[in-house]
Amino acid sequence: MASSPPRLPRFDPVIHAPTRLAIVSLLAASEWAEFKFIREAAQLSDSNLSRQLTALEEAGYVRIRKGFVGKRPRTWASLSAKGRSAFQAHVAALQEIVARAGELAAAATVG
């Protein structure tokens, strides 16, 4: 009986896009982050960040809060519990791929 090939790690398709992965990574490191901070750290335009946050919010991964600081409107984002769990699973899948690559490289140099 032939053995089946090893299962490939499962990426989260919502988080896997590089821009969204950068945003979720930033949000994973804080409770709430201001739009301007995320925009500058991820090097995105306002419209691109807004689209990505909307997609993440629609998936239930991000919560958005709007308010004012003085008279200026502000937007903050935070990972939801679902988003944090999805991010952790995605990171675990990436780590599994890296570990497998290391194992294959080591086996190739031994053999």
Secondary structure, 3 states (H helix, E strand, C coil): CCCCCCCCCCCCHHHHCHHHHHHHHHHHCCCCEEHHHHHHHHCCCHHHHHHHHHHHHHCCCEEEEEEEECCEEEEEEEECHHHHHHHHHHHHHHHHHHHHHHHHHHHHHHC
